[in-house]
Amino acid sequence: MLRIITDSASDLPKRYVEEHKLHVIPTPVVIDEVDYLDGKTIQTAEFYNILDDTKRDVRTYHINPAMFEEAFLPYAKAGDSIIYLCFSTGIAGTFNAANIAKTSVLEKYPDFDLTIIDSKCASIGFGLLVSKLITMLENNAPKEILIEAADYFISHIHHVFTVHTLAYLIKGGRLSKFKGTIAETLDMKPILIVDKTGSLQVLKTVRGHKKSLRTLVEYVKDNAYDLSTQTIAFCHGEDEEALSFVLGLFEELSQPMDKLISIVGCAIGAHTGRGIVGICFFDASDDKYKDYL
């Protein structure tokens, strides 16, 4: 049987995961030296409450080869054919760890058909990619078409997001303490994208939280293919107020064919904080694969 699996950095809503019986490998998160699993042994509401307490020690590490081997082995034993879509290698070491596990599993099950794809995506942009391919799989797309489509969608997906506080970017070393402290004092907010290599880049900085949210919507307006024909993905870090503000702005702009809304999980939220808001979309038509969509 052909299956698609992914990891929790895709931030797909629980309802979607359950409805499509999607196997999501959880990312580890360490809280006060105790290991938890993103979306499995800790949920976002509890996680962000902990993260808000600056006295708590919160960090993450990528899924390691042993965890991947444990996830892959049941499929190898069952003779399933697998596509694993993983968190961007430009942000984490997930892709390399998965390939180490693949090599180990193939020693025991040399006929195991496993394709590992670097999504070059994060959070709900990653989830949007996964959902596209899940729809195609459920409409009987063969594996070679799914792999081709993954490459196509990865090359045309956009992520744009902002954060309410720079504290977590400073803590994670993505922003120097000196620059970050000045920017916080001036209420400067970064507009970030995931570039074509899957790495985080600062597009620009703007002053004020609401200005940053408006800038996200402006970026979509300037870069998206016909909004009325595609699903637009929105994510937030347990910040319903910011999400509502963005959705209100978006309704003034256009009505997308559909919306995919999710909460940023622990894997990414640990490095951004509660106030992250993002929008993900495509800059090209998906008509090439309309027979499976």
Backbone bond lengths (Angstrom), bond angles and torsions (degrees), N, CA, C in turn:
res aa  C-N    CA-C-N  psi(-1)  N-CA   C-N-CA  omega(-1)  CA-C   N-CA-C  phi
1 M - - - 1.464 - - 1.524 110.11 -
2 L 1.327 116.27 137.09 1.460 121.79 177.70 1.521 109.47 -86.16
3 R 1.330 116.27 129.17 1.464 121.47 -179.04 1.525 110.19 -134.79
4 I 1.334 114.98 152.67 1.465 122.44 170.35 1.520 107.68 -112.59
5 I 1.331 116.43 131.94 1.457 120.47 173.94 1.534 107.96 -127.36
6 T 1.327 116.10 162.94 1.460 119.84 -177.82 1.529 109.16 -149.55
7 D 1.327 116.79 -168.90 1.467 120.06 177.49 1.523 110.41 -127.35
8 S 1.314 115.79 171.56 1.468 119.85 -168.69 1.517 114.08 -72.09
9 A 1.334 118.05 -10.94 1.472 119.47 175.22 1.531 111.76 -68.09
10 S 1.338 117.21 -7.62 1.470 121.29 175.93 1.523 112.19 -76.19
11 D 1.334 117.12 -17.23 1.480 122.08 174.48 1.522 114.26 53.41
12 L 1.319 117.32 32.01 1.460 119.30 177.14 1.521 110.39 -70.18
13 P 1.338 117.80 141.94 1.470 120.09 179.40 1.522 111.72 -59.14
14 K 1.319 115.90 145.89 1.465 120.67 -178.25 1.518 111.86 -56.69
15 R 1.323 116.28 -39.61 1.462 119.70 -179.14 1.524 110.43 -60.15
16 Y 1.332 116.15 -42.15 1.465 119.72 179.15 1.535 110.07 -62.88
17 V 1.320 116.05 -47.25 1.470 120.94 -179.01 1.525 110.88 -57.83
18 E 1.331 116.53 -43.87 1.463 120.88 -179.10 1.528 111.71 -69.05
19 E 1.325 117.05 -43.55 1.465 120.79 -178.17 1.523 111.95 -62.80
20 H 1.310 116.41 -34.98 1.467 120.26 -176.19 1.532 112.36 -101.49
21 K 1.338 115.90 4.82 1.471 121.18 178.22 1.534 110.82 50.98
22 L 1.307 115.11 45.96 1.457 122.37 -176.44 1.524 110.87 -86.10
23 H 1.314 116.32 129.77 1.465 121.05 175.65 1.521 108.83 -82.25
24 V 1.325 116.12 116.26 1.457 122.80 179.96 1.526 108.03 -114.75
25 I 1.325 116.61 114.08 1.466 120.92 179.44 1.527 107.76 -77.71
26 P 1.336 118.01 122.59 1.469 119.44 -175.00 1.522 113.71 -77.41
27 T 1.325 114.90 142.43 1.463 121.82 175.25 1.530 109.12 -83.66
28 P 1.333 118.36 137.41 1.473 120.12 177.76 1.527 111.92 -73.00
29 V 1.310 115.62 142.98 1.463 122.07 171.85 1.518 107.20 -132.82
30 V 1.320 116.81 134.64 1.465 122.46 -176.67 1.520 108.58 -108.37
31 I 1.336 115.54 122.60 1.461 121.27 179.58 1.521 108.26 -122.19
32 D 1.314 115.78 115.98 1.474 121.11 -177.92 1.523 110.87 50.49
33 E 1.341 114.89 46.08 1.471 124.51 176.51 1.537 114.41 68.21
34 V 1.319 117.30 14.62 1.470 121.85 175.26 1.529 108.33 -111.21
35 D 1.327 116.42 130.14 1.464 120.87 -178.96 1.529 111.93 -81.98
36 Y 1.339 114.97 135.44 1.462 122.44 173.72 1.527 107.49 -128.56
37 L 1.324 116.11 167.33 1.457 121.26 178.53 1.524 109.23 -118.93
38 D 1.325 115.38 123.34 1.458 123.76 -176.14 1.530 111.59 -54.73
39 G 1.341 115.73 118.67 1.456 120.92 177.43 1.506 115.02 79.55
40 K 1.328 116.70 -4.06 1.469 120.36 -178.24 1.523 110.98 -114.33
41 T 1.329 116.98 -58.13 1.467 119.99 178.78 1.527 112.33 -105.69
42 I 1.324 116.73 -3.72 1.463 121.06 171.19 1.527 108.45 -145.90
43 Q 1.341 115.91 137.93 1.467 121.86 -178.57 1.525 109.81 -107.07
44 T 1.319 116.15 165.61 1.461 120.06 -170.69 1.531 114.28 -63.49
45 A 1.317 118.33 -40.64 1.474 119.48 -177.38 1.531 110.51 -60.66
46 E 1.331 116.59 -46.88 1.461 121.02 178.13 1.524 110.11 -64.34
47 F 1.319 116.14 -41.98 1.460 120.94 -177.30 1.520 111.73 -60.77
48 Y 1.339 118.05 -48.12 1.461 120.11 -177.62 1.529 111.98 -68.64
49 N 1.324 117.52 -31.15 1.468 119.49 174.40 1.524 110.51 -63.32
50 I 1.326 116.31 -39.31 1.469 120.51 176.65 1.527 110.17 -67.54
51 L 1.337 115.68 -43.94 1.457 120.72 -177.68 1.527 111.85 -62.75
52 D 1.329 116.76 -31.71 1.466 121.16 178.90 1.527 112.47 -64.26
53 D 1.325 116.28 -24.78 1.465 121.53 -179.92 1.527 108.39 -85.32
54 T 1.319 116.89 103.91 1.464 121.21 -174.60 1.532 113.06 -64.65
55 K 1.318 117.01 -11.80 1.469 119.87 179.27 1.528 112.07 -81.71
56 R 1.347 116.00 -15.27 1.463 119.67 -179.64 1.527 110.41 -82.94
57 D 1.310 115.88 143.51 1.470 121.81 178.82 1.531 108.71 -96.80
58 V 1.328 116.49 111.32 1.466 121.77 -177.05 1.524 109.20 -124.13
59 R 1.320 116.40 129.15 1.462 121.19 176.13 1.521 109.22 -151.66
60 T 1.309 115.72 166.80 1.468 120.47 179.05 1.521 109.22 -128.48
61 Y 1.311 115.73 163.00 1.465 121.09 167.42 1.518 107.24 -142.55
62 H 1.326 116.39 153.40 1.460 117.80 -174.98 1.527 111.50 -74.13
63 I 1.306 115.16 158.93 1.460 121.44 178.99 1.529 108.08 -57.58
64 N 1.327 116.96 127.53 1.462 119.14 -174.38 1.535 111.58 -92.64
65 P 1.345 118.04 168.69 1.464 120.40 -176.68 1.528 114.50 -56.27
66 A 1.327 117.50 -37.00 1.472 120.04 179.80 1.525 110.94 -64.01
67 M 1.332 116.67 -40.06 1.467 120.99 177.89 1.532 110.49 -65.17
68 F 1.326 115.74 -41.46 1.466 119.34 178.31 1.527 111.09 -65.15
69 E 1.302 116.02 -42.32 1.473 119.08 -179.64 1.531 110.03 -60.66
70 E 1.315 116.56 -41.69 1.467 120.73 177.82 1.532 110.64 -61.72
71 A 1.344 116.48 -36.83 1.462 120.54 -179.54 1.526 112.07 -73.93
72 F 1.327 116.91 -36.48 1.469 120.95 -175.19 1.530 113.26 -79.97
73 L 1.332 117.73 -33.07 1.461 121.11 -171.28 1.535 114.91 -55.38
74 P 1.331 119.49 -43.81 1.476 118.17 179.43 1.523 113.32 -58.37
75 Y 1.327 117.13 -35.55 1.462 120.60 178.71 1.528 111.02 -71.50
76 A 1.335 115.45 -38.61 1.471 119.16 177.22 1.527 110.58 -62.52
77 K 1.318 116.58 -43.64 1.467 121.08 179.50 1.525 111.36 -64.22
78 A 1.343 116.13 -35.28 1.475 120.47 -177.89 1.523 112.83 -81.66
79 G 1.330 117.07 -10.31 1.459 120.67 -178.31 1.518 113.70 76.92
80 D 1.322 117.63 22.23 1.462 121.52 179.52 1.523 111.18 -76.88
81 S 1.318 115.36 154.71 1.456 122.64 172.20 1.527 107.73 -100.73
82 I 1.332 117.03 128.67 1.471 120.94 -169.33 1.522 112.00 -124.34
83 I 1.324 114.71 138.40 1.466 121.90 164.10 1.520 106.52 -113.22
84 Y 1.320 116.27 118.64 1.466 120.24 175.86 1.524 108.54 -105.95
85 L 1.324 116.26 116.82 1.459 123.41 175.95 1.518 108.06 -94.65
86 C 1.321 116.86 120.00 1.466 119.31 -172.74 1.519 112.93 -115.59
87 F 1.321 113.80 160.53 1.454 125.16 176.95 1.531 109.42 -53.53
88 S 1.316 116.87 145.01 1.456 122.91 -176.65 1.525 113.13 -50.96
89 T 1.324 115.24 128.26 1.456 119.51 176.42 1.526 111.76 -70.34
90 G 1.340 116.52 -13.67 1.457 119.75 175.66 1.518 113.10 -75.75
91 I 1.338 116.16 -9.27 1.468 121.23 -178.70 1.525 111.56 -118.27
92 A 1.333 117.42 -36.06 1.471 121.01 -177.25 1.522 110.11 -140.59
93 G 1.325 115.51 168.31 1.461 121.33 -177.93 1.509 114.22 -91.84
94 T 1.315 116.85 22.11 1.461 122.47 -174.63 1.536 112.45 -59.82
95 F 1.321 117.63 -43.84 1.463 122.20 -176.44 1.526 111.28 -60.23
96 N 1.318 117.20 -46.14 1.460 120.81 -179.56 1.522 111.30 -65.56
97 A 1.328 116.60 -41.31 1.464 120.27 179.41 1.526 110.93 -63.47
98 A 1.328 117.04 -40.19 1.464 121.21 179.01 1.526 110.96 -64.07
99 N 1.325 117.52 -37.98 1.459 120.53 179.49 1.521 112.46 -70.53
100 I 1.328 117.11 -33.61 1.463 119.97 174.32 1.529 109.87 -62.47
101 A 1.342 115.41 -43.62 1.463 120.28 178.54 1.525 110.95 -64.33
102 K 1.322 116.63 -39.88 1.470 120.84 179.06 1.525 110.52 -58.64
103 T 1.323 116.91 -45.50 1.468 121.25 179.49 1.522 110.91 -58.89
104 S 1.316 116.10 -41.96 1.467 120.97 179.45 1.523 111.94 -65.41
105 V 1.333 116.56 -44.06 1.470 120.81 -179.20 1.531 110.42 -65.85
106 L 1.326 116.91 -38.32 1.464 120.43 -179.51 1.529 112.56 -65.17
107 E 1.318 116.64 -24.64 1.467 119.50 175.72 1.527 111.02 -64.97
108 K 1.322 116.41 -31.88 1.469 121.49 -179.88 1.528 111.42 -92.91
109 Y 1.335 115.13 -33.90 1.470 120.69 -177.18 1.532 107.98 -131.03
110 P 1.325 117.46 79.22 1.471 121.25 -173.13 1.528 114.71 -63.20
111 D 1.334 117.99 -17.70 1.465 120.80 179.87 1.531 113.09 -92.94
112 F 1.319 116.94 2.34 1.462 120.82 -177.62 1.523 109.96 -62.96
113 D 1.325 116.99 124.46 1.468 123.54 -177.84 1.530 109.09 -98.54
114 L 1.327 116.08 95.12 1.461 122.19 -178.07 1.521 109.69 -125.08
115 T 1.313 116.48 122.78 1.466 122.41 174.54 1.523 108.53 -111.82
116 I 1.319 116.34 124.09 1.465 121.76 179.73 1.522 108.10 -106.37
117 I 1.320 116.16 123.85 1.465 121.39 -177.31 1.526 109.67 -116.86
118 D 1.321 115.53 125.12 1.467 120.94 173.12 1.523 107.76 -75.14
119 S 1.315 117.00 111.40 1.465 120.94 -176.50 1.523 113.10 -67.25
120 K 1.349 116.71 -24.03 1.466 122.25 -173.08 1.531 110.21 53.95
121 C 1.330 114.78 27.66 1.466 121.99 -176.10 1.520 109.57 -129.98
122 A 1.327 115.04 166.68 1.453 121.45 178.04 1.514 110.27 -145.54
123 S 1.319 115.62 153.80 1.457 124.02 176.86 1.528 110.76 50.18
124 I 1.327 117.79 -138.25 1.457 118.69 -170.62 1.528 112.22 -71.91
125 G 1.337 119.05 -15.64 1.461 119.81 169.82 1.522 109.81 -64.02
126 F 1.312 115.52 -42.68 1.460 123.67 173.32 1.535 109.03 -61.29
127 G 1.330 116.19 -44.81 1.459 120.72 178.78 1.518 112.73 -63.30
128 L 1.335 116.37 -38.27 1.457 121.18 178.63 1.528 110.38 -62.76
129 L 1.330 116.23 -43.22 1.462 121.04 176.63 1.527 110.56 -60.15
130 V 1.337 116.49 -48.78 1.470 120.76 -179.98 1.526 110.32 -58.65
131 S 1.331 116.90 -44.55 1.467 120.03 -177.35 1.531 111.93 -63.13
132 K 1.326 117.28 -35.92 1.464 121.08 176.56 1.534 110.27 -60.01
133 L 1.330 114.88 -47.55 1.460 118.84 -176.26 1.524 111.98 -73.01
134 I 1.326 117.43 -31.60 1.465 120.67 175.36 1.532 109.78 -62.82
135 T 1.328 116.67 -44.10 1.470 120.19 177.27 1.522 110.50 -59.46
136 M 1.305 116.72 -44.30 1.459 120.29 179.38 1.528 111.74 -63.79
137 L 1.328 116.71 -41.85 1.464 120.61 177.75 1.520 110.73 -61.38
138 E 1.335 116.31 -44.08 1.462 120.50 -179.18 1.531 111.91 -67.51
139 N 1.335 115.95 -18.36 1.470 120.72 175.02 1.523 111.49 -101.02
140 N 1.349 113.79 22.61 1.477 122.08 170.24 1.525 115.19 70.21
141 A 1.308 117.76 29.51 1.463 119.79 173.14 1.530 108.98 -68.08
142 P 1.329 118.13 134.20 1.470 120.23 177.34 1.529 111.33 -72.06
143 K 1.328 115.24 164.37 1.453 120.11 -173.95 1.524 112.41 -59.89
144 E 1.323 117.89 -41.95 1.455 119.66 -177.69 1.527 111.83 -63.77
145 I 1.331 117.03 -33.21 1.472 120.80 177.41 1.529 109.95 -72.09
146 L 1.313 117.16 -39.36 1.464 121.06 178.42 1.529 110.90 -61.98
147 I 1.315 116.93 -42.21 1.463 120.92 179.55 1.528 110.39 -66.31
148 E 1.324 116.10 -42.28 1.469 120.52 176.78 1.526 110.94 -62.46
149 A 1.340 116.39 -44.26 1.463 121.05 -179.48 1.524 111.19 -64.47
150 A 1.329 116.53 -38.34 1.469 119.90 178.22 1.522 110.26 -57.64
151 D 1.312 116.56 -45.90 1.466 120.85 179.60 1.528 110.79 -62.16
152 Y 1.328 116.25 -40.88 1.466 121.12 179.93 1.531 110.77 -63.96
153 F 1.313 116.33 -50.25 1.464 119.73 -177.29 1.529 111.71 -66.33
154 I 1.331 116.94 -38.44 1.466 120.28 178.06 1.529 110.31 -59.70
155 S 1.330 116.48 -37.76 1.468 120.08 -177.77 1.528 112.83 -74.94
156 H 1.348 116.74 -13.00 1.472 119.43 -176.58 1.528 114.03 -119.34
157 I 1.316 117.68 6.78 1.468 119.10 -178.64 1.533 110.35 -90.80
158 H 1.322 115.58 147.35 1.470 121.92 177.09 1.525 108.69 -124.70
159 H 1.333 115.32 141.50 1.460 122.79 171.03 1.526 107.39 -121.73
160 V 1.312 117.54 132.72 1.457 120.01 171.70 1.528 107.56 -139.53
161 F 1.326 116.62 131.86 1.459 118.64 -176.95 1.525 110.66 -153.81
162 T 1.318 113.71 168.34 1.454 120.47 177.57 1.517 109.04 -142.10
163 V 1.319 115.77 166.57 1.468 121.00 179.31 1.524 109.14 -126.37
164 H 1.319 114.83 152.54 1.467 120.45 -177.79 1.520 111.53 -81.13
165 T 1.335 116.04 -30.72 1.461 120.90 178.81 1.522 109.17 -132.14
166 L 1.323 115.85 147.87 1.464 121.00 178.84 1.526 112.07 -91.66
167 A 1.321 117.38 -2.03 1.462 121.58 -173.11 1.523 112.63 -56.21
168 Y 1.335 116.38 -40.01 1.465 119.53 -175.26 1.526 111.58 -78.32
169 L 1.326 117.61 -32.18 1.459 120.34 174.96 1.528 110.16 -67.97
170 I 1.332 116.70 -35.04 1.464 121.22 175.81 1.522 109.80 -67.18
171 K 1.319 116.10 -47.11 1.464 121.45 -178.78 1.522 111.24 -60.51
172 G 1.340 116.35 -38.07 1.460 120.26 -178.34 1.516 114.03 -82.78
173 G 1.336 117.46 -0.70 1.447 120.97 177.44 1.513 114.94 81.87
174 R 1.350 117.91 7.13 1.462 120.79 179.21 1.532 111.25 -82.36
175 L 1.326 116.26 -9.70 1.457 122.30 178.33 1.520 107.28 -146.15
176 S 1.330 116.92 133.15 1.464 119.12 -178.49 1.527 110.15 -66.61
177 K 1.322 115.21 149.09 1.462 120.06 -178.87 1.521 110.82 -61.92
178 F 1.319 117.01 -38.19 1.464 120.74 -178.82 1.529 110.49 -63.76
179 K 1.334 116.75 -53.84 1.466 120.84 -179.24 1.519 111.47 -64.61
180 G 1.339 114.73 -39.45 1.460 119.46 -177.81 1.513 112.71 -65.31
181 T 1.316 116.30 -40.63 1.465 120.69 -179.26 1.529 110.85 -65.40
182 I 1.329 116.52 -42.14 1.473 120.85 177.36 1.527 109.78 -62.53
183 A 1.343 115.62 -45.36 1.464 120.14 -178.70 1.527 111.54 -62.86
184 E 1.325 117.16 -40.04 1.458 120.95 177.85 1.519 110.73 -63.03
185 T 1.321 115.90 -41.93 1.465 120.94 179.87 1.529 110.88 -61.10
186 L 1.324 116.44 -37.18 1.473 122.00 -178.54 1.528 112.22 -88.49
187 D 1.328 117.35 3.78 1.474 123.41 -179.21 1.529 111.08 59.66
188 M 1.335 116.20 36.87 1.461 121.16 178.40 1.530 109.70 -84.43
189 K 1.325 115.60 137.22 1.470 121.63 -179.45 1.525 109.40 -120.75
190 P 1.340 117.33 132.06 1.461 119.21 179.08 1.527 111.54 -81.07
191 I 1.306 116.36 142.60 1.459 122.71 168.71 1.520 105.61 -102.60
192 L 1.322 116.15 113.35 1.460 121.47 -172.83 1.520 111.06 -110.24
193 I 1.324 115.30 149.43 1.457 121.07 173.73 1.525 108.48 -129.67
194 V 1.318 115.45 163.23 1.461 121.33 167.00 1.523 105.43 -101.83
195 D 1.329 117.02 117.99 1.463 119.24 -174.34 1.530 111.82 -78.73
196 K 1.315 117.19 -177.07 1.465 121.77 -173.95 1.522 112.88 -67.42
197 T 1.332 117.33 -16.74 1.466 120.11 176.15 1.528 111.60 -91.01
198 G 1.334 115.75 -3.45 1.461 119.77 -179.52 1.513 114.13 87.84
199 S 1.315 117.70 16.18 1.462 122.30 -179.40 1.527 110.80 -104.30
200 L 1.323 116.16 154.14 1.456 121.48 177.65 1.521 110.84 -77.27
201 Q 1.339 116.13 136.78 1.455 121.46 176.65 1.525 108.93 -138.76
202 V 1.333 116.02 143.94 1.465 120.47 174.61 1.526 107.96 -86.83
203 L 1.311 116.00 119.18 1.465 121.75 -179.60 1.526 110.73 -78.22
204 K 1.329 114.86 -45.53 1.462 121.80 178.62 1.513 108.32 -167.16
205 T 1.309 117.64 173.89 1.458 121.74 171.40 1.524 108.26 -125.01
206 V 1.327 115.34 145.87 1.463 121.26 178.67 1.526 108.25 -133.32
207 R 1.299 115.95 161.86 1.468 119.65 -177.88 1.528 110.07 -98.19
208 G 1.320 115.85 123.46 1.457 121.32 174.62 1.522 113.13 100.41
209 H 1.333 115.64 143.12 1.460 121.60 -175.87 1.527 111.84 -65.18
210 K 1.326 117.20 -48.73 1.467 119.34 -177.84 1.522 111.52 -66.27
211 K 1.318 117.45 -34.36 1.462 120.67 175.52 1.529 109.99 -62.08
212 S 1.329 116.68 -39.47 1.467 119.84 179.92 1.526 110.53 -65.68
213 L 1.336 117.27 -38.29 1.465 120.60 179.04 1.529 110.70 -67.81
214 R 1.318 116.34 -39.47 1.474 119.36 176.80 1.534 110.69 -63.70
215 T 1.326 116.21 -35.79 1.459 120.56 -179.21 1.526 111.25 -66.00
216 L 1.338 116.85 -34.66 1.466 119.87 175.62 1.524 110.16 -58.09
217 V 1.320 115.73 -47.45 1.470 120.43 -177.38 1.522 110.66 -66.48
218 E 1.325 116.64 -38.00 1.467 120.14 177.27 1.530 110.85 -62.78
219 Y 1.326 116.21 -37.81 1.471 120.35 178.63 1.527 110.36 -63.34
220 V 1.323 116.48 -41.44 1.468 120.48 177.76 1.532 109.63 -61.73
221 K 1.312 115.90 -47.55 1.467 121.31 -179.39 1.527 111.40 -56.03
222 D 1.335 116.80 -39.06 1.464 121.56 -175.55 1.529 113.54 -80.65
223 N 1.338 117.70 -20.18 1.467 119.47 -169.92 1.523 116.07 -122.71
224 A 1.318 118.30 -13.27 1.464 120.15 -173.52 1.519 112.87 -83.07
225 Y 1.331 115.48 146.68 1.451 121.46 166.97 1.532 107.04 -71.41
226 D 1.292 118.03 163.22 1.467 125.28 -179.05 1.538 112.94 -28.90
227 L 1.334 116.08 105.24 1.465 121.20 -174.82 1.526 112.89 -62.75
228 S 1.308 116.89 -28.99 1.463 119.93 -176.32 1.525 112.77 -72.00
229 T 1.341 116.77 -8.40 1.467 120.31 -177.17 1.517 113.06 -109.58
230 Q 1.331 117.76 2.09 1.462 117.97 -175.10 1.522 113.05 -135.54
231 T 1.327 114.39 161.02 1.461 121.94 173.42 1.523 108.50 -82.75
232 I 1.322 116.62 127.13 1.456 122.21 176.09 1.522 108.30 -103.13
233 A 1.323 116.39 132.23 1.463 120.99 -177.57 1.522 110.81 -103.20
234 F 1.326 115.94 135.13 1.469 122.96 178.74 1.529 108.41 -123.73
235 C 1.325 116.68 141.81 1.465 119.31 175.28 1.524 109.36 -138.17
236 H 1.315 115.23 155.52 1.465 120.59 178.13 1.526 109.44 -152.44
237 G 1.314 115.34 155.76 1.464 121.09 -179.70 1.515 111.21 -95.57
238 E 1.336 116.60 72.55 1.470 122.29 -178.43 1.529 110.70 50.99
239 D 1.324 115.61 47.79 1.469 121.76 -179.35 1.526 108.10 -133.22
240 E 1.327 116.42 78.92 1.458 122.09 -175.89 1.535 112.08 -63.36
241 E 1.322 116.10 -32.68 1.467 119.72 -178.71 1.523 110.82 -63.95
242 A 1.342 116.85 -45.22 1.458 120.61 179.09 1.525 110.56 -66.42
243 L 1.331 116.43 -40.59 1.467 119.76 178.19 1.524 110.70 -60.42
244 S 1.332 117.42 -45.58 1.462 121.29 -179.56 1.521 111.22 -61.22
245 F 1.320 116.54 -38.76 1.470 120.74 178.46 1.526 110.27 -62.43
246 V 1.333 116.96 -45.43 1.464 121.31 -179.91 1.525 111.09 -65.53
247 L 1.328 116.89 -43.66 1.468 120.04 179.77 1.530 110.87 -62.33
248 G 1.343 116.38 -36.97 1.460 120.31 177.38 1.521 111.63 -63.51
249 L 1.330 116.22 -43.57 1.462 120.46 177.04 1.524 110.96 -63.38
250 F 1.316 115.02 -38.03 1.458 119.93 -176.29 1.524 111.34 -67.77
251 E 1.320 116.53 -36.56 1.461 120.20 179.60 1.524 111.64 -64.63
252 E 1.322 116.11 -30.42 1.467 119.92 175.65 1.525 111.06 -70.61
253 L 1.328 115.46 -27.08 1.460 121.03 -177.30 1.519 112.14 -82.55
254 S 1.330 116.34 -51.68 1.462 120.98 -175.20 1.521 109.50 -172.01
255 Q 1.316 114.83 161.46 1.460 120.54 172.89 1.521 108.32 -106.33
256 P 1.328 118.84 108.85 1.462 119.94 177.53 1.530 110.75 -68.50
257 M 1.314 115.55 163.00 1.458 120.17 177.93 1.527 110.12 -59.64
258 D 1.330 115.48 -38.04 1.462 120.32 -179.37 1.516 108.82 -157.95
259 K 1.337 115.95 162.80 1.461 121.73 176.89 1.523 109.05 -123.97
260 L 1.316 115.67 141.60 1.463 122.72 172.60 1.518 105.96 -119.94
261 I 1.338 116.58 114.97 1.465 120.94 -174.09 1.524 109.28 -118.32
262 S 1.322 116.06 132.46 1.466 119.03 -179.22 1.522 111.13 -144.64
263 I 1.317 114.09 167.28 1.464 122.04 175.54 1.518 108.37 -102.04
264 V 1.309 116.99 133.59 1.465 121.88 179.32 1.527 108.82 -65.93
265 G 1.319 116.25 124.53 1.456 121.26 -176.65 1.513 113.64 -80.52
266 C 1.313 114.27 -173.62 1.467 120.99 -174.64 1.529 112.62 -64.65
267 A 1.332 116.89 -36.84 1.467 120.70 -174.43 1.522 111.68 -56.03
268 I 1.329 116.50 -38.36 1.466 121.19 -178.88 1.525 110.91 -103.34
269 G 1.325 116.70 -37.94 1.457 121.37 -177.91 1.519 114.09 -57.99
270 A 1.324 116.90 -30.49 1.465 120.49 179.00 1.519 111.62 -62.59
271 H 1.320 117.09 -22.82 1.463 121.94 -176.55 1.527 113.25 -105.15
272 T 1.342 116.38 0.59 1.471 119.68 -177.03 1.517 113.37 -127.16
273 G 1.352 117.64 -29.98 1.447 120.97 -175.64 1.512 112.65 88.91
274 R 1.324 115.05 174.83 1.458 122.24 -173.55 1.529 113.92 -59.20
275 G 1.306 119.23 -36.55 1.459 120.87 -167.82 1.512 117.39 -84.95
276 I 1.319 118.72 13.34 1.467 119.28 179.64 1.534 110.36 -66.36
277 V 1.330 115.74 138.47 1.468 122.42 174.06 1.521 106.84 -137.48
278 G 1.339 116.57 135.44 1.458 119.69 -179.41 1.515 112.91 -141.81
279 I 1.323 115.84 156.83 1.463 123.05 174.59 1.520 107.52 -131.76
280 C 1.348 115.94 136.61 1.464 120.99 179.80 1.522 109.66 -130.86
281 F 1.320 115.92 144.72 1.473 120.59 -171.82 1.524 108.78 -163.78
282 F 1.341 116.01 176.72 1.465 121.38 178.50 1.526 110.59 -113.66
283 D 1.332 114.98 151.57 1.463 119.54 179.08 1.523 112.35 -104.92
284 A 1.351 117.16 13.46 1.457 121.19 -179.57 1.523 109.95 -148.07
285 S 1.300 115.35 161.22 1.462 121.82 179.60 1.527 111.12 -70.60
286 D 1.351 116.25 151.40 1.458 120.32 173.52 1.536 112.01 -102.44
287 D 1.351 116.28 17.86 1.461 120.97 -177.83 1.524 112.80 -58.33
288 K 1.307 116.07 -26.87 1.474 120.76 -179.98 1.530 111.28 -57.05
289 Y 1.332 115.98 -28.19 1.467 120.85 -176.84 1.534 111.95 -118.02
290 K 1.333 115.76 23.40 1.471 119.93 -174.35 1.521 112.88 -61.08
291 D 1.330 118.06 -25.64 1.472 120.13 179.95 1.519 111.69 -65.91
292 Y 1.336 117.08 -20.17 1.466 121.47 -178.78 1.531 112.32 -112.65
293 L 1.323 116.15 0.78 1.463 120.00 -179.43 1.537 110.20 -115.70
